Structure formats: structure tokens, C-alpha cells
């Protein structure tokens, strides 16, 4: 278990309980269970306390937690017959974006998402979930396939942002993102999105311009990272707590603003402490969102998606 | 202190201050350092006469030079919520807005107008980099949608001059949502079969480049304009190496297939007219400056605001 900075007190208690039990395993005569159980209880109360009212910055940390289920976990857990399709037919295959044909509840769909990787090797291979233009162009190709064969599109968003690199810029990062957003808006099939971790700016929008958008309880979605915002507006990247606060990037605030449609509850202590439950909850949410859209005519779907975005901005937040 | 500083200096000072030259008569070209006289510079559309460096130009000045007789009418833009997130960094968002309004005399970072260019009816929108770095918030989104709707209503093309540091952070996620919103505006034009020409000016970056600014039917840029998604500094920090000379500049993008053309500001009007009239299947235009149109082409126009004028109310508050 990887503990976050604010979970340090918890790690100490859980560590102690673990130590006691290890001791008892070595020495059969010792009876530590009572003490350890008391520690467990203390840890649980503390965990509840910590997660009861997470500050926006802590939510960012939870959203980026390395043990959180990633795109690949959801695809493996929720889809059958997953057949990855690769490449943008132009330049390369970008591993930061994965996707292909699959069945969701036995119905064929196209699933696309950003994958961050789970260890050093896969993280580098996936470029930490930061896609290059090839990734967005692959997504466009897959969405087009879905559109032509009348398959719903499901996207899973989890990216710090589009990759800011030399080659990415030369090959038209901005254009690729713009075209992907445009493609989302053209789809005559249902499209649903779940933000499962980080929704990083334009790199997220390119896959999240959907009919229905859900967010996990502790995921975030923002125009800029709190660190980036702090260094521009506060001229001090260390002011990320204040920036996270000001940006209103939590699922709860986005729901109030009418930017997302539903919040998916996470297990106590975040998705990383109950990976299976989280994957199942996301599956349920996708099912419900698709249900709202099945049987709708192509024109209705396009219009619904357009109006959703045109109407955004009519609701504000109180101080 | 001697008697000179006590006694004579005040007199000399008062003498000078009375004849002081207004500060803004001369502008120094940031590229080559030439001192340029304001009238000459304005006549040259804020382009340095020595090195051809394109400086910023206000939407009003640009439009005055583009439309026949310098005449255009503003298109109304629906006003969005003022401060939806109650955003506060070191300053409150409404305070930053007020400062920007006082400094520019404009109410927001985009101006939408309609008029005729060489007798070609056009709706045009221009982003104002001097207004909070031209940043795209809900107003800019509304402006682009209003421009597209007006163009569809009048069955005429839309020309958009982009210039922005990116999305407006003070509007958080709602500024990010302008990416899909403005893309819907571009779709409206496509469906109506109307041309959308995007002119990228210095600088066009971030979420603006990654939405409406890259979706033109024809993509033109002004010389040496910085056009990018991630800025050069961010990239240098990420890859930890120096970027090549001219990286992310208009000519570099042209070389990499990201633009159709790079066009000098003084040729822009003619080029836009030439392209638009071909795309609209109209006969070639009469070349050169034309006087203001005599009759208003469409009857349903809102009561014509005073030509070129429509002086913005200083700071709405």
C-alpha cells in the first residue's frame, strides 16, 4: 500500500498493527490480537475522518494515486472480447491511449481511454498517460469506426494532460485535440465518459465531449493543474493548495456547475483501497448512462451533446 | 545641499514638465529597436517599417483597416455570468476584469462585427491580446457562437483573428468547456456550407489553438506568430533541452504542414477577399480601398450603431 502524504498518521497506526501481528507470528505464546484489533479500529476511524472532507488538493493527490485502478483495469474488469486496435495510420501507435472493440454487457461497443501504467516500465511505455497527436488521431479513427458501425463509444479519462514535447508540437498536438473534440461532437451514436482519475485540460476534453459524463468521487477535472495555475497566478508553484481550492476542480463542484451528470461513490479511503468495488461501481454507472441513450435517433444524440455544452455556464457557485 | 539644487532646479523642472512630450508618440520596435512614430506605425497597421515585425493590433484598428470605408457594426454577444467560481488568487477575478476594462476600454477579450470587405459581406471576430492575454472564458465562447450564428443567419463567411494565452484560469472548468462549445460553433458553419477562415496572430496558444483556432477551412498566420499548444518554456522544462530557432513560429508550422499560408498583415485583407469570394462562388472583387457601402445590405440588421464608432462603455461597473 502506498500512503499519501496526508495519510502519514494512518500509515503509522497500520504499520504498528502489522508489526504486532508479525511479532505474534514469530512467537506463538504472545497474544496481540486484542491490541492489534484496537489499532485497526483506530485506523478505521482515522481513515473515515481523513476522507470525510477531503480538501481539493488532497483530492488531486488521491486522483493521482499510483494504486488507483487505471484504464486497463476497467477494460479487463468490465468488458469481454476486448480487441485492441492500434495506430493512427499516419505516424505511430501511441500507448498513452488504448482502445478498441469490446463487448459491454454482451453488446458491442468501442472503448477508448488514457492509461498511465502501474510500474516504472509500463509508465514509461504509456508516457504517464500523456498522449501525443498520434494518440488523439487513433481515438478519432476509433470513434469514426464506432460511428460507421453504429456502436456506442465509452471513454475513460485519466491524464495529467496532453504531452508537451517537441515532436508532439511539430506533429500538431493542438490540431489533433481540436479534431478529436470535433469528432466527439459529430458522433451519431451514444457516447459516455467516466473521469476515473485526472481530467487534465484539453487532453481530457478531446475524449470527454460526451452525451453523459460521470466522475469518480475523488477524481478531478480542470483547465490547468493546480501546480501550473499556482506558478502562473501566484508566481509560486508551491501555492498549489490555494490554486486547487480556487479552481473548483472536484467532482462535487463540477456537478454543481452542471458540467458533469453524476458522481460515482468510491469505497472508504478512495478507489485504491477497494479496486474491485470501484471497477464495479464504474460499470454500473456506464450501464445507467448508456440506458438513458439507447434507442435514441442519431440526430437526437448529436443535438443532445451539442446542447449539453452550449448550455454550460448558466449555473455558478456560491462563495 | 548648495543653492543650485535648492533654488534653480525647481524652476528648470517646472519648465520641462510644462512642455513634456506625450509619452506614446514613439514606439520602439521590440525586434530591431527602431523608434517608430505613432502615426506612421498606425498607418502601417502596427508593423515595423524596418524589420516587418508584426506588433499587436487592437480588434478595432484591425477592423477599421479591413472593412470598406472603415465601417463595421458590432454584433451583440450574450453576457455570461460574471464570476461563476468566485475565483480569487492574489486578486479577485472581478478586480482583474475591472483593471483590464479600464486599461483597454473594451468590455471583454473578443470583438465581433459585421460589414463588407471589398463588397463581400463578412462576419469577423478578433481576440484582443491586451485584454487579460486574450484568454478564452465564457464571454469569448459566447462571442464565437454569436459570430457563427450571425454568419449562418446572413449566409456569409466568418473570419476569425485568434490571439490568446489560452483558457481563462479564473473561470476554471467553465473556460475549458469553451473548447467543445466553440467547436459546436464551427460545426454550425460547416453545416450551413459557409467558409470559416482562421487567422492566427501572435501569440495563439493552449486551449484556443486546440479548438476553434485550428479548425478553419483555411488556416492563415501572420509572420513569426507563436502558435502552439504547450508553450516553449513548458516544453524546455519537460524535455530539458533547448528548442531550435524559430520553433513554433508561423513559418515553422507552415513547413510542418500545420498551416495553409503565412501572410503579411498589409496583404491580409486582399488575400481574405480573394479566398472568400472563390469559396462563396462570387466573381472577383474590385481591388483597392472602397468607400463605405451606400445601402445596408440586409434589412433585418439591428439599428446601425454609429459607424466604426460604437464606443465601448468604459468598465461596465
Interface residues (C-beta under 8 A of the other chain):
Chain A: X162 X164 X165 X166 X168 X169 X170 X171 X172 X173 X174 X175 X177 X178 X179 X181 X182 X184 X185 X186 X201 X202 X205 X206 X209 X221 X222 X223 X224 X229 X232 X233 X234 X242 X243 X246 X247 X248 X249 X253 X254 X257 X259 X306 X309 X310 X312 X313 X314 X315 X316 X317 X318 X319
Chain B: X80 X81 X83 X84 X85 X86 X87 X88 X89 X90 X138 X141 X145 X167 X169 X171 X172 X173 X174 X175 X176 X177 X179 X180 X181 X183 X184 X186 X187 X206 X207 X209 X210 X211 X212 X213 X214 X215 X227 X228 X229 X230 X234 X235 X238 X239 X243 X247 X248 X256 X257 X258
